[in-house]
């Protein structure tokens, strides 16, 4: 599957909200469960913090899909 490019509006987005916004998780509860189960990586490292703040330039992978974060155009 091709990577997903996601524009971060503002300074950051939390990991659980990113998973829901990209459609990788159908709900916030499911996103938190996926993170808690160790199924999500940020910049190649397993991330267990549900509200980890993500910024432009970072990469998130989950279920074989990579999300690349970039800054929103101003």
PQR file with spaces between the fields and no chain letter, atoms N, CA, C, O and H, PARSE charges and radii, in Angstrom:
ATOM       1  N    UNK     1       0.852   -1.180    0.000 -0.4000 1.5000
ATOM       2  CA   UNK     1       0.000    0.000    0.000 -0.0000 2.0000
ATOM       3  C    UNK     1       0.896    1.240    0.000  0.5500 1.7000
ATOM       4  O    UNK     1       1.895    1.276    0.718 -0.5500 1.4000
ATOM       5  N    UNK     2       0.555    2.245   -0.788 -0.4000 1.5000
ATOM       6  CA   UNK     2       1.373    3.455   -0.825 -0.0000 2.0000
ATOM       7  C    UNK     2       1.278    4.234    0.491  0.5500 1.7000
ATOM       8  O    UNK     2       0.278    4.127    1.201 -0.5500 1.4000
ATOM       9  H    UNK     2      -0.257    2.216   -1.372  0.4000 1.0000
ATOM      10  N    UNK     3       2.307    5.012    0.819 -0.4000 1.5000
ATOM      11  CA   UNK     3       2.267    5.790    2.055 -0.0000 2.0000
ATOM      12  C    UNK     3       1.182    6.858    2.005  0.5500 1.7000
ATOM      13  O    UNK     3       0.772    7.304    0.933 -0.5500 1.4000
ATOM      14  H    UNK     3       3.120    5.099    0.243  0.4000 1.0000
ATOM      15  N    UNK     4       0.733    7.252    3.173 -0.4000 1.5000
ATOM      16  CA   UNK     4      -0.268    8.308    3.309 -0.0000 2.0000
ATOM      17  C    UNK     4       0.469    9.578    3.713  0.5500 1.7000
ATOM      18  O    UNK     4       1.228    9.572    4.682 -0.5500 1.4000
ATOM      19  H    UNK     4       1.066    6.890    4.044  0.4000 1.0000
ATOM      20  N    UNK     5       0.253   10.663    2.983 -0.4000 1.5000
ATOM      21  CA   UNK     5       0.817   11.964    3.357 -0.0000 2.0000
ATOM      22  C    UNK     5      -0.245   12.719    4.140  0.5500 1.7000
ATOM      23  O    UNK     5      -1.368   12.896    3.667 -0.5500 1.4000
ATOM      24  H    UNK     5      -0.364   10.668    2.196  0.4000 1.0000
ATOM      25  N    UNK     6       0.113   13.164    5.336 -0.4000 1.5000
ATOM      26  CA   UNK     6      -0.842   13.835    6.217 -0.0000 2.0000
ATOM      27  C    UNK     6      -0.273   15.182    6.629  0.5500 1.7000
ATOM      28  O    UNK     6       0.854   15.261    7.118 -0.5500 1.4000
ATOM      29  H    UNK     6       1.025   13.020    5.720  0.4000 1.0000
ATOM      30  N    UNK     7      -1.052   16.244    6.432 -0.4000 1.5000
ATOM      31  CA   UNK     7      -0.627   17.589    6.821 -0.0000 2.0000
ATOM      32  C    UNK     7      -1.065   17.880    8.248  0.5500 1.7000
ATOM      33  O    UNK     7      -2.242   17.763    8.587 -0.5500 1.4000
ATOM      34  H    UNK     7      -1.967   16.180    6.035  0.4000 1.0000
ATOM      35  N    UNK     8      -0.105   18.260    9.075 -0.4000 1.5000
ATOM      36  CA   UNK     8      -0.379   18.603   10.469 -0.0000 2.0000
ATOM      37  C    UNK     8      -0.774   20.074   10.523  0.5500 1.7000
ATOM      38  O    UNK     8       0.003   20.950   10.144 -0.5500 1.4000
ATOM      39  H    UNK     8       0.851   18.355    8.799  0.4000 1.0000
ATOM      40  N    UNK     9      -1.961   20.329   10.985 -0.4000 1.5000
ATOM      41  CA   UNK     9      -2.422   21.707   11.153 -0.0000 2.0000
ATOM      42  C    UNK     9      -2.116   22.117   12.579  0.5500 1.7000
ATOM      43  O    UNK     9      -2.542   21.456   13.526 -0.5500 1.4000
ATOM      44  H    UNK     9      -2.592   19.617   11.293  0.4000 1.0000
ATOM      45  N    UNK    10      -1.389   23.187   12.733 -0.4000 1.5000
ATOM      46  CA   UNK    10      -0.983   23.594   14.070 -0.0000 2.0000
ATOM      47  C    UNK    10       0.364   22.984   14.401  0.5500 1.7000
ATOM      48  O    UNK    10       1.083   22.535   13.509 -0.5500 1.4000
ATOM      49  H    UNK    10      -1.043   23.724   11.964  0.4000 1.0000
ATOM      50  N    UNK    11       0.706   22.967   15.672 -0.4000 1.5000
ATOM      51  CA   UNK    11       2.022   22.508   16.106 -0.0000 2.0000
ATOM      52  C    UNK    11       2.166   20.986   16.104  0.5500 1.7000
ATOM      53  O    UNK    11       3.229   20.464   15.765 -0.5500 1.4000
ATOM      54  H    UNK    11       0.121   23.332   16.396  0.4000 1.0000
ATOM      55  N    UNK    12       1.095   20.267   16.484 -0.4000 1.5000
ATOM      56  CA   UNK    12       1.184   18.811   16.598 -0.0000 2.0000
ATOM      57  C    UNK    12      -0.196   18.158   16.496  0.5500 1.7000
ATOM      58  O    UNK    12      -1.224   18.835   16.494 -0.5500 1.4000
ATOM      59  H    UNK    12       0.232   20.691   16.760  0.4000 1.0000
ATOM      60  N    UNK    13      -0.190   16.820   16.410 -0.4000 1.5000
ATOM      61  CA   UNK    13      -1.404   16.009   16.499 -0.0000 2.0000
ATOM      62  C    UNK    13      -1.051   14.809   17.364  0.5500 1.7000
ATOM      63  O    UNK    13       0.074   14.313   17.307 -0.5500 1.4000
ATOM      64  H    UNK    13       0.645   16.270   16.411  0.4000 1.0000
ATOM      65  N    UNK    14      -2.000   14.341   18.161 -0.4000 1.5000
ATOM      66  CA   UNK    14      -1.709   13.179   18.997 -0.0000 2.0000
ATOM      67  C    UNK    14      -1.825   11.904   18.162  0.5500 1.7000
ATOM      68  O    UNK    14      -2.541   11.855   17.163 -0.5500 1.4000
ATOM      69  H    UNK    14      -2.914   14.744   18.207  0.4000 1.0000
ATOM      70  N    UNK    15      -1.109   10.892   18.596 -0.4000 1.5000
ATOM      71  CA   UNK    15      -1.045    9.639   17.850 -0.0000 2.0000
ATOM      72  C    UNK    15      -2.423    9.013   17.666  0.5500 1.7000
ATOM      73  O    UNK    15      -2.753    8.577   16.563 -0.5500 1.4000
ATOM      74  H    UNK    15      -0.526   10.932   19.408  0.4000 1.0000
ATOM      75  N    UNK    16      -3.227    8.959   18.713 -0.4000 1.5000
ATOM      76  CA   UNK    16      -4.553    8.348   18.587 -0.0000 2.0000
ATOM      77  C    UNK    16      -5.431    9.111   17.589  0.5500 1.7000
ATOM      78  O    UNK    16      -6.177    8.497   16.826 -0.5500 1.4000
ATOM      79  H    UNK    16      -2.959    9.313   19.609  0.4000 1.0000
ATOM      80  N    UNK    17      -5.345   10.438   17.591 -0.4000 1.5000
ATOM      81  CA   UNK    17      -6.143   11.229   16.655 -0.0000 2.0000
ATOM      82  C    UNK    17      -5.651   11.055   15.219  0.5500 1.7000
ATOM      83  O    UNK    17      -6.450   11.077   14.283 -0.5500 1.4000
ATOM      84  H    UNK    17      -4.738   10.937   18.211  0.4000 1.0000
ATOM      85  N    UNK    18      -4.346   10.883   15.042 -0.4000 1.5000
ATOM      86  CA   UNK    18      -3.804   10.659   13.699 -0.0000 2.0000
ATOM      87  C    UNK    18      -4.323    9.348   13.119  0.5500 1.7000
ATOM      88  O    UNK    18      -4.725    9.297   11.957 -0.5500 1.4000
ATOM      89  H    UNK    18      -3.697   10.864   15.802  0.4000 1.0000
ATOM      90  N    UNK    19      -4.315    8.295   13.923 -0.4000 1.5000
ATOM      91  CA   UNK    19      -4.793    6.992   13.435 -0.0000 2.0000
ATOM      92  C    UNK    19      -6.252    7.075   13.010  0.5500 1.7000
ATOM      93  O    UNK    19      -6.644    6.486   12.003 -0.5500 1.4000
ATOM      94  H    UNK    19      -3.988    8.337   14.867  0.4000 1.0000
ATOM      95  N    UNK    20      -7.045    7.797   13.767 -0.4000 1.5000
ATOM      96  CA   UNK    20      -8.460    7.952   13.424 -0.0000 2.0000
ATOM      97  C    UNK    20      -8.627    8.836   12.186  0.5500 1.7000
ATOM      98  O    UNK    20      -9.431    8.525   11.308 -0.5500 1.4000
ATOM      99  H    UNK    20      -6.727    8.275   14.586  0.4000 1.0000
ATOM     100  N    UNK    21      -7.873    9.932   12.111 -0.4000 1.5000
ATOM     101  CA   UNK    21      -7.993   10.865   10.985 -0.0000 2.0000
ATOM     102  C    UNK    21      -7.568   10.242    9.659  0.5500 1.7000
ATOM     103  O    UNK    21      -8.109   10.592    8.610 -0.5500 1.4000
ATOM     104  H    UNK    21      -7.220   10.184   12.825  0.4000 1.0000
ATOM     105  N    UNK    22      -6.614    9.332    9.694 -0.4000 1.5000
ATOM     106  CA   UNK    22      -6.136    8.690    8.461 -0.0000 2.0000
ATOM     107  C    UNK    22      -6.951    7.456    8.098  0.5500 1.7000
ATOM     108  O    UNK    22      -6.757    6.886    7.024 -0.5500 1.4000
ATOM     109  H    UNK    22      -6.174    9.048   10.546  0.4000 1.0000
ATOM     110  N    UNK    23      -7.852    7.037    8.966 -0.4000 1.5000
ATOM     111  CA   UNK    23      -8.671    5.865    8.692 -0.0000 2.0000
ATOM     112  C    UNK    23      -8.005    4.554    9.051  0.5500 1.7000
ATOM     113  O    UNK    23      -8.545    3.488    8.758 -0.5500 1.4000
ATOM     114  H    UNK    23      -8.009    7.500    9.839  0.4000 1.0000
ATOM     115  N    UNK    24      -6.829    4.612    9.685 -0.4000 1.5000
ATOM     116  CA   UNK    24      -6.164    3.373   10.100 -0.0000 2.0000
ATOM     117  C    UNK    24      -6.872    2.744   11.299  0.5500 1.7000
ATOM     118  O    UNK    24      -6.733    1.547   11.550 -0.5500 1.4000
ATOM     119  H    UNK    24      -6.390    5.478    9.922  0.4000 1.0000
ATOM     120  N    UNK    25      -7.621    3.544   12.027 -0.4000 1.5000
ATOM     121  CA   UNK    25      -8.440    3.042   13.141 -0.0000 2.0000
ATOM     122  C    UNK    25      -9.851    3.594   12.951  0.5500 1.7000
ATOM     123  O    UNK    25     -10.011    4.783   12.676 -0.5500 1.4000
ATOM     124  H    UNK    25      -7.735    4.516   11.823  0.4000 1.0000
ATOM     125  N    UNK    26     -10.880    2.752   13.092 -0.4000 1.5000
ATOM     126  CA   UNK    26     -12.254    3.206   12.878 -0.0000 2.0000
ATOM     127  C    UNK    26     -12.786    4.116   13.993  0.5500 1.7000
ATOM     128  O    UNK    26     -13.758    4.843   13.793 -0.5500 1.4000
ATOM     129  H    UNK    26     -10.750    1.786   13.315  0.4000 1.0000
ATOM     130  N    UNK    27     -12.147    4.073   15.165 -0.4000 1.5000
ATOM     131  CA   UNK    27     -12.609    4.901   16.274 -0.0000 2.0000
ATOM     132  C    UNK    27     -11.435    5.249   17.173  0.5500 1.7000
ATOM     133  O    UNK    27     -10.367    4.644   17.087 -0.5500 1.4000
ATOM     134  H    UNK    27     -11.357    3.482   15.328  0.4000 1.0000
ATOM     135  N    UNK    28     -11.648    6.231   18.034 -0.4000 1.5000
ATOM     136  CA   UNK    28     -10.606    6.608   18.981 -0.0000 2.0000
ATOM     137  C    UNK    28     -10.276    5.478   19.943  0.5500 1.7000
ATOM     138  O    UNK    28      -9.116    5.291   20.308 -0.5500 1.4000
ATOM     139  H    UNK    28     -12.516    6.722   18.104  0.4000 1.0000
ATOM     140  N    UNK    29     -11.285    4.724   20.354 -0.4000 1.5000
ATOM     141  CA   UNK    29     -11.065    3.595   21.253 -0.0000 2.0000
ATOM     142  C    UNK    29     -10.234    2.508   20.601  0.5500 1.7000
ATOM     143  O    UNK    29      -9.356    1.921   21.233 -0.5500 1.4000
ATOM     144  H    UNK    29     -12.228    4.875   20.057  0.4000 1.0000
ATOM     145  N    UNK    30     -10.515    2.242   19.330 -0.4000 1.5000
ATOM     146  CA   UNK    30      -9.744    1.248   18.597 -0.0000 2.0000
ATOM     147  C    UNK    30      -8.309    1.728   18.403  0.5500 1.7000
ATOM     148  O    UNK    30      -7.374    0.932   18.488 -0.5500 1.4000
ATOM     149  H    UNK    30     -11.229    2.719   18.816  0.4000 1.0000
ATOM     150  N    UNK    31      -8.129    3.014   18.146 -0.4000 1.5000
ATOM     151  CA   UNK    31      -6.777    3.576   17.997 -0.0000 2.0000
ATOM     152  C    UNK    31      -5.980    3.379   19.281  0.5500 1.7000
ATOM     153  O    UNK    31      -4.817    2.977   19.239 -0.5500 1.4000
ATOM     154  H    UNK    31      -8.888    3.660   18.077  0.4000 1.0000
ATOM     155  N    UNK    32      -6.598    3.659   20.413 -0.4000 1.5000
ATOM     156  CA   UNK    32      -5.909    3.495   21.704 -0.0000 2.0000
ATOM     157  C    UNK    32      -5.576    2.037   21.967  0.5500 1.7000
ATOM     158  O    UNK    32      -4.522    1.732   22.525 -0.5500 1.4000
ATOM     159  H    UNK    32      -7.543    3.985   20.448  0.4000 1.0000
ATOM     160  N    UNK    33      -6.465    1.134   21.570 -0.4000 1.5000
ATOM     161  CA   UNK    33      -6.203   -0.294   21.754 -0.0000 2.0000
ATOM     162  C    UNK    33      -5.032   -0.746   20.884  0.5500 1.7000
ATOM     163  O    UNK    33      -4.199   -1.535   21.330 -0.5500 1.4000
ATOM     164  H    UNK    33      -7.321    1.381   21.117  0.4000 1.0000
ATOM     165  N    UNK    34      -4.964   -0.256   19.657 -0.4000 1.5000
ATOM     166  CA   UNK    34      -3.865   -0.605   18.753 -0.0000 2.0000
ATOM     167  C    UNK    34      -2.532   -0.116   19.313  0.5500 1.7000
ATOM     168  O    UNK    34      -1.530   -0.829   19.269 -0.5500 1.4000
ATOM     169  H    UNK    34      -5.641    0.385   19.294  0.4000 1.0000
ATOM     170  N    UNK    35      -2.532    1.096   19.833 -0.4000 1.5000
ATOM     171  CA   UNK    35      -1.308    1.660   20.406 -0.0000 2.0000
ATOM     172  C    UNK    35      -0.899    0.860   21.636  0.5500 1.7000
ATOM     173  O    UNK    35       0.272    0.512   21.791 -0.5500 1.4000
ATOM     174  H    UNK    35      -3.346    1.676   19.868  0.4000 1.0000
ATOM     175  N    UNK    36      -1.854    0.570   22.506 -0.4000 1.5000
ATOM     176  CA   UNK    36      -1.581   -0.196   23.718 -0.0000 2.0000
ATOM     177  C    UNK    36      -1.066   -1.598   23.446  0.5500 1.7000
ATOM     178  O    UNK    36      -0.320   -2.160   24.247 -0.5500 1.4000
ATOM     179  H    UNK    36      -2.804    0.853   22.380  0.4000 1.0000
ATOM     180  N    UNK    37      -1.467   -2.163   22.309 -0.4000 1.5000
ATOM     181  CA   UNK    37      -1.033   -3.510   21.941 -0.0000 2.0000
ATOM     182  C    UNK    37       0.357   -3.507   21.289  0.5500 1.7000
ATOM     183  O    UNK    37       0.890   -4.566   20.957 -0.5500 1.4000
ATOM     184  H    UNK    37      -2.073   -1.707   21.658  0.4000 1.0000
ATOM     185  N    UNK    38       0.935   -2.327   21.109 -0.4000 1.5000
ATOM     186  CA   UNK    38       2.265   -2.239   20.509 -0.0000 2.0000
ATOM     187  C    UNK    38       2.275   -2.386   18.997  0.5500 1.7000
ATOM     188  O    UNK    38       3.299   -2.741   18.414 -0.5500 1.4000
ATOM     189  H    UNK    38       0.502   -1.467   21.379  0.4000 1.0000
ATOM     190  N    UNK    39       1.138   -2.115   18.357 -0.4000 1.5000
ATOM     191  CA   UNK    39       1.017   -2.302   16.911 -0.0000 2.0000
ATOM     192  C    UNK    39       1.392   -1.066   16.100  0.5500 1.7000
ATOM     193  O    UNK    39       1.287   -1.077   14.873 -0.5500 1.4000
ATOM     194  H    UNK    39       0.306   -1.827   18.831  0.4000 1.0000
ATOM     195  N    UNK    40       1.829    0.003   16.775 -0.4000 1.5000
ATOM     196  CA   UNK    40       2.116    1.257   16.088 -0.0000 2.0000
ATOM     197  C    UNK    40       3.564    1.671   16.337  0.5500 1.7000
ATOM     198  O    UNK    40       4.060    1.594   17.461 -0.5500 1.4000
ATOM     199  H    UNK    40       1.914    0.012   17.771  0.4000 1.0000
ATOM     200  N    UNK    41       4.222    2.106   15.288 -0.4000 1.5000
ATOM     201  CA   UNK    41       5.604    2.582   15.418 -0.0000 2.0000
ATOM     202  C    UNK    41       5.694    4.027   14.975  0.5500 1.7000
ATOM     203  O    UNK    41       5.050    4.437   14.010 -0.5500 1.4000
ATOM     204  H    UNK    41       3.818    2.169   14.375  0.4000 1.0000
ATOM     205  N    UNK    42       6.502    4.795   15.694 -0.4000 1.5000
ATOM     206  CA   UNK    42       6.785    6.181   15.336 -0.0000 2.0000
ATOM     207  C    UNK    42       8.281    6.271   15.080  0.5500 1.7000
ATOM     208  O    UNK    42       9.090    5.961   15.955 -0.5500 1.4000
ATOM     209  H    UNK    42       7.025    4.461   16.478  0.4000 1.0000
ATOM     210  N    UNK    43       8.637    6.693   13.886 -0.4000 1.5000
ATOM     211  CA   UNK    43      10.042    6.787   13.489 -0.0000 2.0000
ATOM     212  C    UNK    43      10.786    5.472   13.750  0.5500 1.7000
ATOM     213  O    UNK    43      11.940    5.480   14.179 -0.5500 1.4000
ATOM     214  H    UNK    43       7.979    6.944   13.176  0.4000 1.0000
ATOM     215  N    UNK    44      10.117    4.347   13.488 -0.4000 1.5000
ATOM     216  CA   UNK    44      10.744    3.037   13.601 -0.0000 2.0000
ATOM     217  C    UNK    44      10.751    2.425   14.992  0.5500 1.7000
ATOM     218  O    UNK    44      11.207    1.294   15.158 -0.5500 1.4000
ATOM     219  H    UNK    44       9.180    4.340   13.140  0.4000 1.0000
ATOM     220  N    UNK    45      10.255    3.143   15.999 -0.4000 1.5000
ATOM     221  CA   UNK    45      10.240    2.654   17.378 -0.0000 2.0000
ATOM     222  C    UNK    45       8.794    2.424   17.828  0.5500 1.7000
ATOM     223  O    UNK    45       7.922    3.254   17.572 -0.5500 1.4000
ATOM     224  H    UNK    45       9.884    4.062   15.864  0.4000 1.0000
ATOM     225  N    UNK    46       8.546    1.301   18.495 -0.4000 1.5000
ATOM     226  CA   UNK    46       7.207    1.028   19.014 -0.0000 2.0000
ATOM     227  C    UNK    46       6.825    2.126   19.999  0.5500 1.7000
ATOM     228  O    UNK    46       7.595    2.467   20.896 -0.5500 1.4000
ATOM     229  H    UNK    46       9.255    0.627   18.703  0.4000 1.0000
ATOM     230  N    UNK    47       5.623    2.676   19.819 -0.4000 1.5000
ATOM     231  CA   UNK    47       5.143    3.773   20.664 -0.0000 2.0000
ATOM     232  C    UNK    47       3.923    3.294   21.450  0.5500 1.7000
ATOM     233  O    UNK    47       2.941    2.842   20.861 -0.5500 1.4000
ATOM     234  H    UNK    47       4.997    2.400   19.090  0.4000 1.0000
ATOM     235  N    UNK    48       3.985    3.391   22.769 -0.4000 1.5000
ATOM     236  CA   UNK    48       2.888    2.955   23.632 -0.0000 2.0000
ATOM     237  C    UNK    48       2.117    4.115   24.251  0.5500 1.7000
ATOM     238  O    UNK    48       1.111    3.897   24.926 -0.5500 1.4000
ATOM     239  H    UNK    48       4.783    3.758   23.248  0.4000 1.0000
ATOM     240  N    UNK    49       2.572    5.333   24.031 -0.4000 1.5000
ATOM     241  CA   UNK    49       1.871    6.512   24.582 -0.0000 2.0000
ATOM     242  C    UNK    49       0.750    6.909   23.622  0.5500 1.7000
ATOM     243  O    UNK    49       1.003    7.293   22.480 -0.5500 1.4000
ATOM     244  H    UNK    49       3.390    5.510   23.483  0.4000 1.0000
ATOM     245  N    UNK    50      -0.467    6.813   24.093 -0.4000 1.5000
ATOM     246  CA   UNK    50      -1.628    7.072   23.246 -0.0000 2.0000
ATOM     247  C    UNK    50      -1.700    8.518   22.781  0.5500 1.7000
ATOM     248  O    UNK    50      -2.154    8.794   21.671 -0.5500 1.4000
ATOM     249  H    UNK    50      -0.672    6.501   25.021  0.4000 1.0000
ATOM     250  N    UNK    51      -1.258    9.431   23.615 -0.4000 1.5000
ATOM     251  CA   UNK    51      -1.337   10.848   23.269 -0.0000 2.0000
ATOM     252  C    UNK    51       0.041   11.423   22.948  0.5500 1.7000
ATOM     253  O    UNK    51       0.298   12.602   23.191 -0.5500 1.4000
ATOM     254  H    UNK    51      -0.889    9.207   24.517  0.4000 1.0000
ATOM     255  N    UNK    52       0.909   10.602   22.410 -0.4000 1.5000
ATOM     256  CA   UNK    52       2.227   11.047   21.950 -0.0000 2.0000
ATOM     257  C    UNK    52       2.015   12.180   20.938  0.5500 1.7000
ATOM     258  O    UNK    52       1.220   12.035   20.010 -0.5500 1.4000
ATOM     259  H    UNK    52       0.700    9.645   22.212  0.4000 1.0000
ATOM     260  N    UNK    53       2.713   13.293   21.107 -0.4000 1.5000
ATOM     261  CA   UNK    53       2.570   14.425   20.197 -0.0000 2.0000
ATOM     262  C    UNK    53       3.459   14.226   18.972  0.5500 1.7000
ATOM     263  O    UNK    53       4.671   14.040   19.089 -0.5500 1.4000
ATOM     264  H    UNK    53       3.360   13.410   21.861  0.4000 1.0000
ATOM     265  N    UNK    54       2.843   14.267   17.811 -0.4000 1.5000
ATOM     266  CA   UNK    54       3.553   14.075   16.552 -0.0000 2.0000
ATOM     267  C    UNK    54       3.654   15.400   15.821  0.5500 1.7000
ATOM     268  O    UNK    54       2.729   16.212   15.834 -0.5500 1.4000
ATOM     269  H    UNK    54       1.859   14.417   17.716  0.4000 1.0000
ATOM     270  N    UNK    55       4.801   15.601   15.182 -0.4000 1.5000
ATOM     271  CA   UNK    55       5.046   16.842   14.463 -0.0000 2.0000
ATOM     272  C    UNK    55       5.467   16.547   13.025  0.5500 1.7000
ATOM     273  O    UNK    55       5.795   15.410   12.684 -0.5500 1.4000
ATOM     274  H    UNK    55       5.553   14.942   15.172  0.4000 1.0000
ATOM     275  N    UNK    56       5.455   17.574   12.194 -0.4000 1.5000
ATOM     276  CA   UNK    56       5.868   17.432   10.798 -0.0000 2.0000
ATOM     277  C    UNK    56       7.263   16.818   10.730  0.5500 1.7000
ATOM     278  O    UNK    56       8.135   17.145   11.535 -0.5500 1.4000
ATOM     279  H    UNK    56       5.189   18.497   12.471  0.4000 1.0000
ATOM     280  N    UNK    57       7.463   15.932    9.767 -0.4000 1.5000
ATOM     281  CA   UNK    57       8.742   15.274    9.577 -0.0000 2.0000
ATOM     282  C    UNK    57       8.803   13.880   10.167  0.5500 1.7000
ATOM     283  O    UNK    57       9.715   13.115    9.856 -0.5500 1.4000
ATOM     284  H    UNK    57       6.754   15.667    9.112  0.4000 1.0000
ATOM     285  N    UNK    58       7.841   13.540   11.016 -0.4000 1.5000
ATOM     286  CA   UNK    58       7.840   12.211   11.618 -0.0000 2.0000
ATOM     287  C    UNK    58       7.090   11.229   10.721  0.5500 1.7000
ATOM     288  O    UNK    58       6.319   11.619    9.843 -0.5500 1.4000
ATOM     289  H    UNK    58       7.100   14.162   11.268  0.4000 1.0000
ATOM     290  N    UNK    59       7.342    9.937   10.971 -0.4000 1.5000
ATOM     291  CA   UNK    59       6.680    8.862   10.221 -0.0000 2.0000
ATOM     292  C    UNK    59       6.047    7.883   11.202  0.5500 1.7000
ATOM     293  O    UNK    59       6.644    7.523   12.216 -0.5500 1.4000
ATOM     294  H    UNK    59       7.968    9.620   11.684  0.4000 1.0000
ATOM     295  N    UNK    60       4.851    7.467   10.885 -0.4000 1.5000
ATOM     296  CA   UNK    60       4.110    6.514   11.712 -0.0000 2.0000
ATOM     297  C    UNK    60       3.786    5.308   10.842  0.5500 1.7000
ATOM     298  O    UNK    60       3.362    5.463    9.696 -0.5500 1.4000
ATOM     299  H    UNK    60       4.367    7.759   10.060  0.4000 1.0000
ATOM     300  N    UNK    61       3.984    4.107   11.381 -0.4000 1.5000
ATOM     301  CA   UNK    61       3.609    2.911   10.634 -0.0000 2.0000
ATOM     302  C    UNK    61       2.706    2.026   11.479  0.5500 1.7000
ATOM     303  O    UNK    61       2.882    1.888   12.689 -0.5500 1.4000
ATOM     304  H    UNK    61       4.328    3.982   12.312  0.4000 1.0000
ATOM     305  N    UNK    62       1.734    1.434   10.798 -0.4000 1.5000
ATOM     306  CA   UNK    62       0.748    0.593   11.478 -0.0000 2.0000
ATOM     307  C    UNK    62       0.127   -0.332   10.441  0.5500 1.7000
ATOM     308  O    UNK    62      -0.384    0.127    9.419 -0.5500 1.4000
ATOM     309  H    UNK    62       1.591    1.547    9.815  0.4000 1.0000
ATOM     310  N    UNK    63       0.171   -1.622   10.701 -0.4000 1.5000
ATOM     311  CA   UNK    63      -0.459   -2.583    9.799 -0.0000 2.0000
ATOM     312  C    UNK    63       0.092   -2.551    8.388  0.5500 1.7000
ATOM     313  O    UNK    63      -0.650   -2.782    7.433 -0.5500 1.4000
ATOM     314  H    UNK    63       0.585   -1.995   11.531  0.4000 1.0000
ATOM     315  N    UNK    64       1.373   -2.270    8.237 -0.4000 1.5000
ATOM     316  CA   UNK    64       1.977   -2.236    6.913 -0.0000 2.0000
ATOM     317  C    UNK    64       1.769   -0.944    6.147  0.5500 1.7000
ATOM     318  O    UNK    64       2.171   -0.836    4.988 -0.5500 1.4000
ATOM     319  H    UNK    64       1.975   -2.082    9.013  0.4000 1.0000
ATOM     320  N    UNK    65       1.147    0.033    6.781 -0.4000 1.5000
ATOM     321  CA   UNK    65       0.905    1.336    6.140 -0.0000 2.0000
ATOM     322  C    UNK    65       1.765    2.381    6.828  0.5500 1.7000
ATOM     323  O    UNK    65       1.843    2.426    8.056 -0.5500 1.4000
ATOM     324  H    UNK    65       0.821   -0.054    7.722  0.4000 1.0000
ATOM     325  N    UNK    66       2.408    3.219    6.028 -0.4000 1.5000
ATOM     326  CA   UNK    66       3.220    4.300    6.587 -0.0000 2.0000
ATOM     327  C    UNK    66       2.517    5.632    6.367  0.5500 1.7000
ATOM     328  O    UNK    66       1.976    5.897    5.293 -0.5500 1.4000
ATOM     329  H    UNK    66       2.344    3.182    5.031  0.4000 1.0000
ATOM     330  N    UNK    67       2.535    6.471    7.410 -0.4000 1.5000
ATOM     331  CA   UNK    67       1.979    7.821    7.326 -0.0000 2.0000
ATOM     332  C    UNK    67       3.139    8.793    7.483  0.5500 1.7000
ATOM     333  O    UNK    67       3.886    8.730    8.460 -0.5500 1.4000
ATOM     334  H    UNK    67       2.974    6.255    8.282  0.4000 1.0000
ATOM     335  N    UNK    68       3.287    9.698    6.509 -0.4000 1.5000
ATOM     336  CA   UNK    68       4.329   10.713    6.558 -0.0000 2.0000
ATOM     337  C    UNK    68       3.688   12.036    6.921  0.5500 1.7000
ATOM     338  O    UNK    68       2.769   12.493    6.240 -0.5500 1.4000
ATOM     339  H    UNK    68       2.681    9.749    5.715  0.4000 1.0000
ATOM     340  N    UNK    69       4.166   12.654    7.986 -0.4000 1.5000
ATOM     341  CA   UNK    69       3.606   13.915    8.439 -0.0000 2.0000
ATOM     342  C    UNK    69       4.366   15.091    7.850  0.5500 1.7000
ATOM     343  O    UNK    69       5.596   15.092    7.796 -0.5500 1.4000
ATOM     344  H    UNK    69       4.913   12.283    8.539  0.4000 1.0000
ATOM     345  N    UNK    70       3.618   16.086    7.411 -0.4000 1.5000
ATOM     346  CA   UNK    70       4.225   17.304    6.888 -0.0000 2.0000
ATOM     347  C    UNK    70       3.455   18.499    7.450  0.5500 1.7000
ATOM     348  O    UNK    70       2.331   18.368    7.933 -0.5500 1.4000
ATOM     349  H    UNK    70       2.619   16.085    7.454  0.4000 1.0000
ATOM     350  N    UNK    71       4.088   19.654    7.373 -0.4000 1.5000
ATOM     351  CA   UNK    71       3.454   20.876    7.878 -0.0000 2.0000
ATOM     352  C    UNK    71       2.413   21.344    6.870  0.5500 1.7000
ATOM     353  O    UNK    71       2.627   21.268    5.660 -0.5500 1.4000
ATOM     354  H    UNK    71       5.001   19.761    6.981  0.4000 1.0000
ATOM     355  N    UNK    72       1.294   21.824    7.375 -0.4000 1.5000
ATOM     356  CA   UNK    72       0.247   22.353    6.506 -0.0000 2.0000
ATOM     357  C    UNK    72       0.737   23.655    5.891  0.5500 1.7000
ATOM     358  O    UNK    72       1.430   24.440    6.538 -0.5500 1.4000
ATOM     359  H    UNK    72       1.120   21.886    8.357  0.4000 1.0000
ATOM     360  N    UNK    73       0.370   23.872    4.640 -0.4000 1.5000
ATOM     361  CA   UNK    73       0.740   25.120    3.975 -0.0000 2.0000
ATOM     362  C    UNK    73       0.028   26.293    4.658  0.5500 1.7000
ATOM     363  O    UNK    73      -1.151   26.209    4.999 -0.5500 1.4000
ATOM     364  H    UNK    73      -0.193   23.234    4.115  0.4000 1.0000
ATOM     365  N    UNK    74       0.754   27.361    4.845 -0.4000 1.5000
ATOM     366  CA   UNK    74       0.157   28.528    5.527 -0.0000 2.0000
ATOM     367  C    UNK    74      -0.143   29.634    4.552  0.5500 1.7000
ATOM     368  O    UNK    74      -0.645   30.686    4.947 -0.5500 1.4000
ATOM     369  H    UNK    74       1.712   27.430    4.568  0.4000 1.0000
